[in-house]
């Protein structure tokens, strides 16, 4: 495993790590998504194999979409997308 994969695991915030500072500045977190959830952990060779199968590609993208909405999993994402609004 390369250092960048370790950093992704370490630096991607969990929902509470985002919600608490938002509350401090009077923002309400409307949505938190983790993007991508696991594709960033796969090797280029594996990704090329997946791309050769349209069915497999669609299944994996569907899984990515579902996992991105699972709040308990966002700490494992490559990036965190947060939507907040004034309270």
RODRENLO-577354 format. One line per 10 residues: number of its first residue (from 1); their letters; for each residue x, y, z of C-alpha. Coordinates in Angstrom, 2 decimals, always signed. Layout:
NUM = A = X,Y,Z; ...;
This chain:
1 = XXXXXXXXXX = +0.00,+0.00,+0.00; +1.39,+3.40,-0.97; +1.62,+6.39,+1.37; -1.19,+8.21,-0.45; -3.67,+5.49,+0.53; -2.66,+5.80,+4.17; -3.13,+9.59,+3.99; -6.60,+9.20,+2.48; -7.60,+7.07,+5.44; -6.10,+9.52,+7.89;
11 = XXXXXXXXXX = -7.21,+12.88,+6.49; -10.75,+12.23,+5.31; -13.06,+13.54,+8.06; -15.86,+11.60,+9.65; -19.33,+13.26,+9.85; -18.88,+14.41,+13.47; -15.57,+16.05,+12.55; -17.46,+18.16,+10.00; -20.70,+18.76,+11.88; -19.14,+20.04,+15.13;
21 = XXXXXXXXXX = -17.17,+22.93,+13.54; -20.17,+23.79,+11.36; -22.39,+24.11,+14.44; -19.77,+26.40,+15.99; -20.25,+28.86,+13.11; -24.05,+28.39,+13.02; -24.22,+26.15,+9.95; -26.36,+23.05,+9.58; -24.86,+20.18,+7.60; -27.47,+19.25,+5.00;
31 = XXXXXXXXXX = -25.50,+16.48,+3.32; -22.20,+14.64,+3.57; -20.98,+12.32,+0.84; -17.76,+10.37,+0.53; -16.43,+10.43,-3.04; -14.93,+8.04,-4.20; -15.47,+5.33,-1.65; -13.25,+2.52,-2.83; -12.22,+3.07,-6.44; -9.29,+5.21,-5.26;
41 = XXXXXXXXXX = -7.91,+2.13,-3.47; -7.75,-0.03,-6.61; -4.68,-0.40,-8.78; -4.63,+0.96,-12.34; -4.47,-2.59,-13.65; -7.64,-3.54,-11.75; -9.42,-0.40,-12.95; -8.50,-1.22,-16.58; -10.00,-4.70,-16.17; -13.19,-3.22,-14.75;
51 = XXXXXXXXXX = -13.47,-0.75,-17.65; -13.53,-3.62,-20.15; -16.90,-4.80,-18.84; -19.77,-2.30,-19.18; -21.91,-4.41,-16.84; -19.23,-4.57,-14.15; -18.51,-0.85,-14.56; -22.18,-0.01,-14.01; -22.41,-2.29,-10.97; -19.33,-0.74,-9.39;
61 = XXXXXXXXXX = -20.52,+2.81,-10.08; -23.88,+1.93,-8.54; -22.08,+0.60,-5.47; -19.98,+3.79,-5.31; -23.18,+5.89,-5.39; -24.79,+3.89,-2.60; -21.68,+3.88,-0.42; -21.17,+7.63,-0.92; -24.48,+8.27,+0.83; -23.70,+6.02,+3.81;
71 = XXXXXXXXXX = -22.58,+8.48,+6.49; -20.83,+5.84,+8.57; -18.51,+5.15,+5.62; -17.48,+8.71,+4.66; -14.29,+8.53,+6.73; -13.01,+5.94,+4.25; -13.59,+8.06,+1.16; -10.99,+9.70,-1.03; -12.71,+13.08,-0.54; -15.60,+14.38,+1.50;
81 = XXXXXXX = -18.25,+16.60,-0.07; -20.21,+18.65,+2.47; -23.29,+20.78,+1.83; -24.17,+23.14,+4.69; -26.65,+25.97,+5.15; -27.22,+28.79,+7.60; -29.43,+27.79,+10.52;
